Amino acid sequence: QKPLSHPSTRFSSVFPSLNMAVKRREQTLQDYKRLQSKVEKYEEKERTGPVLAKLHQAREELRPVKEDFEAKNKQLLEEMPKFYSSRIDYFKPSFESLVRAQVVYYTEMHKIFGDLTAQIDRPGWSDEQREQENDAKLSELRALSIVADD
């Protein structure tokens, strides 16, 4: 049996740009972590000329990636709550249509059932009398030449 996915996952699959934005943020986060660990590695080493040069270069590489990550992260933090709150606006018309369709269906079924009951039901008849009438009608049907004997 296939496990059910979270509704927000199914909702976001309708909007691939959201998934792409989250994936880009995750990729930038991985790059940021990788470069941050490189900077930390050089900071832990002895402060010699070549190490300081590499530390400076690593910090220069880290700065734009950090800014990029922070911008993407900020954008998602601002937009995701708005996006998730818009789910109601997305599903509400479909849900309202379903409820209206059900109301029409059950109203029609009630009317049809009421009409059929009025045609079939004979007030004052017992269950035994109704059963006898049904048996008589079934016997008439079986007596027709178009009905095959089983």
MDTraj code that builds the backbone (N, CA, C; nanometers):
import mdtraj as md
import numpy as np

residues = "GLN LYS PRO LEU SER HIS PRO SER THR ARG PHE SER SER VAL PHE PRO SER LEU ASN MET ALA VAL LYS ARG ARG GLU GLN THR LEU GLN ASP TYR LYS ARG LEU GLN SER LYS VAL GLU LYS TYR GLU GLU LYS GLU ARG THR GLY PRO VAL LEU ALA LYS LEU HIS GLN ALA ARG GLU GLU LEU ARG PRO VAL LYS GLU ASP PHE GLU ALA LYS ASN LYS GLN LEU LEU GLU GLU MET PRO LYS PHE TYR SER SER ARG ILE ASP TYR PHE LYS PRO SER PHE GLU SER LEU VAL ARG ALA GLN VAL VAL TYR TYR THR GLU MET HIS LYS ILE PHE GLY ASP LEU THR ALA GLN ILE ASP ARG PRO GLY TRP SER ASP GLU GLN ARG GLU GLN GLU ASN ASP ALA LYS LEU SER GLU LEU ARG ALA LEU SER ILE VAL ALA ASP ASP".split()
xyz = np.array([
    [0.0850, -0.1177, 0.0000],
    [0.0000, 0.0000, 0.0000],
    [0.0893, 0.1237, 0.0000],
    [0.0567, 0.2187, -0.0861],
    [0.1343, 0.3416, -0.0990],
    [0.1060, 0.4327, 0.0200],
    [0.2130, 0.4846, 0.0869],
    [0.1884, 0.5745, 0.2002],
    [0.1318, 0.7069, 0.1515],
    [0.0462, 0.7648, 0.2348],
    [-0.0146, 0.8932, 0.2005],
    [0.0879, 1.0042, 0.2181],
    [0.0921, 1.0948, 0.1235],
    [0.1828, 1.2077, 0.1366],
    [0.1139, 1.3181, 0.2148],
    [0.1939, 1.4026, 0.2732],
    [0.1409, 1.5151, 0.3493],
    [0.0667, 1.6091, 0.2539],
    [-0.0471, 1.6653, 0.2960],
    [-0.1230, 1.7530, 0.2055],
    [-0.0417, 1.8691, 0.1500],
    [0.0472, 1.9247, 0.2313],
    [0.1252, 2.0375, 0.1803],
    [0.2217, 1.9929, 0.0726],
    [0.2673, 1.8669, 0.0793],
    [0.3540, 1.8140, -0.0263],
    [0.2745, 1.8038, -0.1549],
    [0.1529, 1.7515, -0.1471],
    [0.0696, 1.7411, -0.2668],
    [0.0347, 1.8801, -0.3202],
    [0.0076, 1.9742, -0.2308],
    [-0.0259, 2.1100, -0.2706],
    [0.0929, 2.1747, -0.3406],
    [0.2130, 2.1571, -0.2847],
    [0.3297, 2.2212, -0.3442],
    [0.3685, 2.1573, -0.4765],
    [0.3265, 2.0328, -0.4997],
    [0.3565, 1.9709, -0.6285],
    [0.2791, 2.0393, -0.7414],
    [0.1703, 2.1078, -0.7069],
    [0.0939, 2.1824, -0.8064],
    [0.1712, 2.3091, -0.8455],
    [0.2581, 2.3541, -0.7556],
    [0.3372, 2.4744, -0.7775],
    [0.4855, 2.4389, -0.7779],
    [0.5389, 2.3936, -0.8915],
    [0.6780, 2.3483, -0.8950],
    [0.7780, 2.4592, -0.8622],
    [0.7416, 2.5854, -0.8827],
    [0.8354, 2.6931, -0.8503],
    [0.8675, 2.6954, -0.7011],
    [0.7707, 2.6566, -0.6174],
    [0.7960, 2.6493, -0.4736],
    [0.8995, 2.5416, -0.4448],
    [0.8809, 2.4234, -0.5035],
    [0.9777, 2.3151, -0.4823],
    [1.1163, 2.3564, -0.5296],
    [1.1222, 2.4244, -0.6436],
    [1.2519, 2.4683, -0.6960],
    [1.3178, 2.5685, -0.6018],
    [1.2404, 2.6608, -0.5459],
    [1.2954, 2.7603, -0.4535],
    [1.3515, 2.6920, -0.3287],
    [1.2804, 2.5922, -0.2780],
    [1.3275, 2.5191, -0.1593],
    [1.4542, 2.4409, -0.1934],
    [1.4586, 2.3774, -0.3099],
    [1.5773, 2.3015, -0.3505],
    [1.6974, 2.3934, -0.3708],
    [1.6742, 2.5105, -0.4321],
    [1.7849, 2.6055, -0.4506],
    [1.8378, 2.6531, -0.3159],
    [1.7485, 2.6777, -0.2216],
    [1.7910, 2.7190, -0.0875],
    [1.8729, 2.6087, -0.0217],
    [1.8279, 2.4836, -0.0344],
    [1.9018, 2.3713, 0.0248],
    [2.0402, 2.3571, -0.0375],
    [2.0483, 2.3748, -0.1697],
    [2.1779, 2.3652, -0.2379],
    [2.2714, 2.4760, -0.1907],
    [2.2170, 2.5974, -0.1782],
    [2.2970, 2.7103, -0.1304],
    [2.3403, 2.6867, 0.0138],
    [2.2530, 2.6266, 0.0949],
    [2.2878, 2.5948, 0.2333],
    [2.4034, 2.4960, 0.2380],
    [2.4012, 2.3952, 0.1509],
    [2.5114, 2.2979, 0.1473],
    [2.6429, 2.3659, 0.1093],
    [2.6369, 2.4523, 0.0096],
    [2.7568, 2.5266, -0.0309],
    [2.8065, 2.6148, 0.0838],
    [2.7130, 2.6808, 0.1504],
    [2.7468, 2.7684, 0.2626],
    [2.8145, 2.6886, 0.3739],
    [2.7591, 2.5739, 0.4097],
    [2.8177, 2.4901, 0.5154],
    [2.9569, 2.4420, 0.4767],
    [2.9724, 2.4033, 0.3493],
    [3.1018, 2.3536, 0.3021],
    [3.2078, 2.4632, 0.3123],
    [3.1751, 2.5827, 0.2643],
    [3.2711, 2.6923, 0.2694],
    [3.2952, 2.7397, 0.4130],
    [3.1911, 2.7364, 0.4969],
    [3.2058, 2.7757, 0.6373],
    [3.3016, 2.6807, 0.7091],
    [3.2902, 2.5512, 0.6824],
    [3.3811, 2.4556, 0.7463],
    [3.5242, 2.4751, 0.6957],
    [3.5398, 2.5162, 0.5703],
    [3.6726, 2.5446, 0.5144],
    [3.7344, 2.6635, 0.5883],
    [3.6549, 2.7688, 0.6114],
    [3.7025, 2.8862, 0.6852],
    [3.7404, 2.8457, 0.8273],
    [3.6555, 2.7669, 0.8928],
    [3.6833, 2.7239, 1.0301],
    [3.8103, 2.6410, 1.0373],
    [3.8349, 2.5590, 0.9360],
    [3.9562, 2.4757, 0.9313],
    [4.0804, 2.5647, 0.9286],
    [4.0774, 2.6698, 0.8467],
    [4.1928, 2.7607, 0.8392],
    [4.2072, 2.8449, 0.9654],
    [4.0949, 2.8774, 1.0307],
    [4.1015, 2.9556, 1.1548],
    [4.1657, 2.8767, 1.2674],
    [4.1526, 2.7440, 1.2633],
    [4.2097, 2.6597, 1.3686],
    [4.3596, 2.6363, 1.3495],
    [4.4098, 2.6576, 1.2279],
    [4.5516, 2.6345, 1.2003],
    [4.6365, 2.7491, 1.2545],
    [4.7653, 2.7234, 1.2587],
    [4.8604, 2.8247, 1.3032],
    [4.8593, 2.9421, 1.2060],
    [4.8702, 3.0634, 1.2576],
    [4.8596, 3.1850, 1.1765],
    [4.9912, 3.2145, 1.1047],
    [5.0119, 3.1433, 0.9963],
    [5.1298, 3.1706, 0.9132],
    [5.0832, 3.2464, 0.7891],
    [5.1788, 3.2975, 0.7132],
    [5.1469, 3.3747, 0.5939],
    [5.0583, 3.2995, 0.4961],
    [5.0985, 3.1769, 0.4535],
    [5.0156, 3.1033, 0.3577],
    [4.8769, 3.0690, 0.4138],
    [4.8695, 3.0357, 0.5422],
    [4.7413, 3.0019, 0.6041],
    [4.6507, 3.1246, 0.6081],
    [4.7062, 3.2409, 0.6420],
    [4.6273, 3.3639, 0.6455],
    [4.5772, 3.4002, 0.5060],
    [4.6607, 3.3772, 0.4038],
    [4.6180, 3.4049, 0.2666],
    [4.5021, 3.3136, 0.2267],
    [4.5146, 3.1847, 0.2635],
    [4.4071, 3.0890, 0.2317],
    [4.2809, 3.1213, 0.3109],
    [4.2987, 3.1638, 0.4370],
    [4.1842, 3.2025, 0.5200],
    [4.1126, 3.3224, 0.4566],
    [4.1892, 3.4212, 0.4134],
    [4.1302, 3.5393, 0.3489],
    [4.0550, 3.4987, 0.2215],
    [4.1156, 3.4108, 0.1417],
    [4.0514, 3.3652, 0.0176],
    [3.9232, 3.2875, 0.0485],
    [3.9288, 3.2007, 0.1513],
    [3.8105, 3.1225, 0.1887],
    [3.6984, 3.2144, 0.2368],
    [3.7327, 3.3191, 0.3122],
    [3.6316, 3.4154, 0.3588],
    [3.5704, 3.4908, 0.2408],
    [3.6529, 3.5243, 0.1417],
    [3.6035, 3.5928, 0.0220],
    [3.5081, 3.5025, -0.0567],
    [3.5398, 3.3733, -0.0626],
    [3.4501, 3.2781, -0.1308],
    [3.3204, 3.2611, -0.0529],
    [3.3317, 3.2653, 0.0790],
    [3.2158, 3.2423, 0.1656],
    [3.1168, 3.3591, 0.1604],
    [3.1658, 3.4826, 0.1532],
    [3.0790, 3.6006, 0.1646],
    [2.9622, 3.6008, 0.0652],
    [2.9848, 3.5846, -0.0667],
    [2.8691, 3.5894, -0.1586],
    [2.7740, 3.4712, -0.1410],
    [2.8301, 3.3558, -0.1048],
    [2.7445, 3.2381, -0.0845],
    [2.6578, 3.2585, 0.0399],
    [2.7178, 3.3157, 0.1443],
    [2.6429, 3.3444, 0.2666],
    [2.5314, 3.4448, 0.2391],
    [2.5628, 3.5511, 0.1658],
    [2.4623, 3.6524, 0.1325],
    [2.3501, 3.5928, 0.0479],
    [2.3886, 3.5067, -0.0469],
    [2.2896, 3.4410, -0.1326],
    [2.1974, 3.3523, -0.0494],
    [2.2579, 3.2733, 0.0418],
    [2.1770, 3.1857, 0.1275],
    [2.0828, 3.2676, 0.2147],
    [2.1356, 3.3732, 0.2771],
    [2.0523, 3.4548, 0.3659],
    [1.9370, 3.5202, 0.2909],
    [1.9634, 3.5635, 0.1655],
    [1.8561, 3.6250, 0.0856],
    [1.7488, 3.5220, 0.0511],
    [1.7913, 3.4032, 0.0068],
    [1.6943, 3.2984, -0.0279],
    [1.6177, 3.2531, 0.0954],
    [1.6873, 3.2382, 0.2058],
    [1.6234, 3.1944, 0.3296],
    [1.5224, 3.2986, 0.3769],
    [1.5604, 3.4268, 0.3714],
    [1.4693, 3.5343, 0.4124],
    [1.3446, 3.5363, 0.3252],
    [1.3653, 3.5201, 0.1937],
    [1.2515, 3.5213, 0.1013],
    [1.1550, 3.4065, 0.1331],
    [1.2101, 3.2873, 0.1549],
    [1.1230, 3.1734, 0.1878],
    [1.0527, 3.1929, 0.3215],
    [1.1245, 3.2472, 0.4195],
    [1.0624, 3.2709, 0.5506],
    [0.9480, 3.3717, 0.5413],
    [0.9589, 3.4668, 0.4491],
    [0.8511, 3.5645, 0.4318],
    [0.7363, 3.5078, 0.3490],
    [0.7699, 3.4317, 0.2440],
    [0.6681, 3.3896, 0.1489],
    [0.5992, 3.2575, 0.1848],
    [0.6679, 3.1679, 0.2531],
    [0.6068, 3.0376, 0.2845],
    [0.4804, 3.0506, 0.3692],
    [0.4801, 3.1332, 0.4755],
    [0.3541, 3.1463, 0.5515],
    [0.2391, 3.1980, 0.4651],
    [0.2692, 3.2938, 0.3752],
    [0.1649, 3.3449, 0.2860],
    [0.1171, 3.2343, 0.1928],
    [0.2126, 3.1566, 0.1423],
    [0.1794, 3.0473, 0.0507],
    [0.0903, 2.9448, 0.1203],
    [0.1295, 2.9022, 0.2402],
    [0.0507, 2.8011, 0.3101],
    [-0.0858, 2.8545, 0.3534],
    [-0.0938, 2.9835, 0.3872],
    [-0.2254, 3.0375, 0.4227],
    [-0.3150, 3.0482, 0.2996],
    [-0.2554, 3.0537, 0.1804],
    [-0.3362, 3.0607, 0.0583],
    [-0.3964, 2.9259, 0.0199],
    [-0.3556, 2.8190, 0.0895],
    [-0.4126, 2.6869, 0.0601],
    [-0.5636, 2.6885, 0.0730],
    [-0.6142, 2.7625, 0.1704],
    [-0.7590, 2.7690, 0.1927],
    [-0.8265, 2.8277, 0.0690],
    [-0.7684, 2.9370, 0.0169],
    [-0.8248, 2.9992, -0.1030],
    [-0.8197, 2.9033, -0.2220],
    [-0.7200, 2.8162, -0.2236],
    [-0.7033, 2.7212, -0.3336],
    [-0.8072, 2.6084, -0.3260],
    [-0.8283, 2.5550, -0.2056],
    [-0.9178, 2.4402, -0.1900],
    [-1.0646, 2.4782, -0.1701],
    [-1.0900, 2.5980, -0.1203],
    [-1.2267, 2.6382, -0.0853],
    [-1.3250, 2.6267, -0.2019],
    [-1.2934, 2.6772, -0.3231],
    [-1.3905, 2.6650, -0.4334],
    [-1.4216, 2.5191, -0.4683],
    [-1.3207, 2.4338, -0.4643],
    [-1.3439, 2.2918, -0.4943],
    [-1.4332, 2.2284, -0.3882],
    [-1.4067, 2.2609, -0.2627],
    [-1.4858, 2.2054, -0.1543],
    [-1.6303, 2.2552, -0.1624],
    [-1.6478, 2.3844, -0.1904],
    [-1.7829, 2.4392, -0.2039],
    [-1.8575, 2.3722, -0.3193],
    [-1.7884, 2.3484, -0.4308],
    [-1.8512, 2.2810, -0.5444],
    [-1.8939, 2.1401, -0.5073],
    [-1.8084, 2.0700, -0.4326],
    [-1.8425, 1.9345, -0.3888],
    [-1.9678, 1.9368, -0.3013],
    [-1.9726, 2.0279, -0.2063],
    [-2.0884, 2.0360, -0.1160],
    [-2.2155, 2.0687, -0.1952],
    [-2.2052, 2.1637, -0.2891],
    [-2.3221, 2.1988, -0.3705],
    [-2.3690, 2.0796, -0.4536],
    [-2.2742, 2.0064, -0.5129],
    [-2.3096, 1.8893, -0.5935],
    [-2.3787, 1.7844, -0.5063],
    [-2.3291, 1.7660, -0.3838],
    [-2.3923, 1.6711, -0.2933],
    [-2.5335, 1.7151, -0.2561],
    [-2.5515, 1.8438, -0.2325],
    [-2.6855, 1.8951, -0.1986],
    [-2.7822, 1.8688, -0.3139],
    [-2.7400, 1.8990, -0.4368],
    [-2.8255, 1.8756, -0.5536],
    [-2.8568, 1.7267, -0.5666],
    [-2.7532, 1.6428, -0.5545],
    [-2.7714, 1.4982, -0.5686],
    [-2.8709, 1.4455, -0.4653],
    [-2.8469, 1.4765, -0.3381],
    [-2.9340, 1.4220, -0.2339],
    [-3.0744, 1.4822, -0.2388],
    [-3.0870, 1.6066, -0.2821],
    [-3.2204, 1.6658, -0.2987],
    [-3.2974, 1.5913, -0.4073],
    [-3.2299, 1.5662, -0.5208],
    [-3.2938, 1.4920, -0.6299],
    [-3.3290, 1.3498, -0.5862],
    [-3.2379, 1.2842, -0.5159],
    [-3.2640, 1.1468, -0.4700],
    [-3.3821, 1.1439, -0.3735],
    [-3.3902, 1.2427, -0.2852],
    [-3.5021, 1.2489, -0.1912],
    [-3.6338, 1.2669, -0.2668],
    [-3.6328, 1.3545, -0.3669],
    [-3.7535, 1.3791, -0.4465],
    [-3.7949, 1.2525, -0.5216],
    [-3.6972, 1.1885, -0.5878],
    [-3.7267, 1.0660, -0.6636],
    [-3.7770, 0.9561, -0.5712],
    [-3.7094, 0.9394, -0.4566],
    [-3.7511, 0.8371, -0.3614],
    [-3.8923, 0.8664, -0.3103],
    [-3.9183, 0.9934, -0.2825],
    [-4.0528, 1.0311, -0.2364],
    [-4.1581, 1.0007, -0.3418],
    [-4.1295, 1.0322, -0.4703],
    [-4.2239, 1.0038, -0.5784],
    [-4.2472, 0.8531, -0.5920],
    [-4.1380, 0.7770, -0.5874],
    [-4.1514, 0.6309, -0.5996],
    [-4.2297, 0.5728, -0.4829],
    [-4.2022, 0.6229, -0.3654],
    [-4.2733, 0.5735, -0.2474],
    [-4.4228, 0.6027, -0.2603],
    [-4.4540, 0.7215, -0.3099],
    [-4.5958, 0.7581, -0.3267],
    [-4.6637, 0.6675, -0.4294],
    [-4.5896, 0.6280, -0.5344],
    [-4.6467, 0.5410, -0.6370],
    [-4.6617, 0.3978, -0.5875],
    [-4.5644, 0.3520, -0.5125],
    [-4.5620, 0.2100, -0.4738],
    [-4.6395, 0.1847, -0.3457],
    [-4.6226, 0.2729, -0.2503],
    [-4.6776, 0.2478, -0.1173],
    [-4.8298, 0.2603, -0.1178],
    [-4.8911, 0.1661, -0.0536],
    [-5.0366, 0.1692, -0.0355],
    [-5.0629, 0.1765, 0.1143],
    [-5.1074, 0.2890, 0.1610],
    [-5.1291, 0.3050, 0.3052],
    [-5.2281, 0.2014, 0.3576],
    [-5.1988, 0.1523, 0.4741],
    [-5.2885, 0.0562, 0.5375],
    [-5.2565, -0.0882, 0.5026],
    [-5.1667, -0.1140, 0.4091],
    [-5.1312, -0.2516, 0.3743],
    [-5.0299, -0.3051, 0.4738],
    [-5.0438, -0.4320, 0.5053],
    [-4.9458, -0.4954, 0.5937],
    [-4.8281, -0.5442, 0.5096],
    [-4.7208, -0.5813, 0.5750],
    [-4.6035, -0.6347, 0.5046],
    [-4.6405, -0.7613, 0.4288],
    [-4.7292, -0.8405, 0.4876],
    [-4.7708, -0.9663, 0.4234],
    [-4.8464, -0.9379, 0.2932],
    [-4.9339, -0.8373, 0.2959],
    [-5.0088, -0.8012, 0.1734],
    [-4.9140, -0.7492, 0.0648],
    [-4.8154, -0.6691, 0.1043],
    [-4.7169, -0.6191, 0.0064],
    [-4.6367, -0.7345, -0.0527],
    [-4.5992, -0.8293, 0.0301],
    [-4.5214, -0.9447, -0.0168],
    [-4.6045, -1.0294, -0.1129],
    [-4.7324, -1.0459, -0.0821],
    [-4.8193, -1.1228, -0.1726],
    [-4.8337, -1.0524, -0.3071],
    [-4.8485, -0.9206, -0.3052],
    [-4.8597, -0.8470, -0.4305],
    [-4.7306, -0.8594, -0.5120],
    [-4.6160, -0.8489, -0.4444],
    [-4.4877, -0.8634, -0.5142],
    [-4.4747, -1.0020, -0.5750],
    [-4.5131, -1.1047, -0.4994],
    [-4.5063, -1.2424, -0.5519],
    [-4.5966, -1.2581, -0.6734],
    [-4.7149, -1.1973, -0.6691],
    [-4.8087, -1.2064, -0.7817],
    [-4.7490, -1.1387, -0.9058],
    [-4.6880, -1.0219, -0.8880],
    [-4.6270, -0.9523, -1.0023],
    [-4.5087, -1.0316, -1.0573],
    [-4.4294, -1.0914, -0.9679],
    [-4.3157, -1.1724, -1.0140],
    [-4.3649, -1.2953, -1.0901],
    [-4.4734, -1.3527, -1.0459],
    [-4.5315, -1.4684, -1.1167],
    [-4.5772, -1.4278, -1.2561],
    [-4.6394, -1.3087, -1.2672],
    [-4.6806, -1.2585, -1.3990],
    [-4.5601, -1.2413, -1.4902],
    [-4.4521, -1.1875, -1.4346],
    [-4.3313, -1.1684, -1.5153],
    [-4.2729, -1.3019, -1.5615],
    [-4.2721, -1.4004, -1.4709],
    [-4.2167, -1.5318, -1.5058],
    [-4.3011, -1.6004, -1.6130],
    [-4.4293, -1.5672, -1.6165],
    [-4.5199, -1.6314, -1.7128],
    [-4.5022, -1.5750, -1.8530],
    [-4.4362, -1.4607, -1.8663],
    [-4.4152, -1.4044, -1.9993],
    [-4.3244, -1.4954, -2.0829],
    [-4.3487, -1.4972, -2.2113],
    [-4.2700, -1.5848, -2.3007],
    [-4.1280, -1.5340, -2.3201],
    [-4.0999, -1.4078, -2.2884],
    [-3.9632, -1.3560, -2.3077],
    [-3.8717, -1.3866, -2.1910],
    [-3.9264, -1.4407, -2.0837],
    [-3.8460, -1.4732, -1.9667],
    [-3.8044, -1.6187, -1.9749],
    [-3.6739, -1.6451, -1.9678],
    [-3.6246, -1.7840, -1.9750],
    [-3.6364, -1.8470, -1.8392],
    [-3.6663, -1.9793, -1.8383],
    [-3.6737, -2.0536, -1.7131],
    [-3.5336, -2.0865, -1.6666],
    [-3.5102, -2.0702, -1.5384],
    [-3.3771, -2.1059, -1.4829],
    [-3.3803, -2.2449, -1.4233],
])
top = md.Topology()
chain = top.add_chain()
for i, resn in enumerate(residues, 1):
    res = top.add_residue(resn, chain, resSeq=i)
    for name in ("N", "CA", "C"):
        top.add_atom(name, md.element.get_by_symbol(name[0]), res)
traj = md.Trajectory(xyz[None], top)
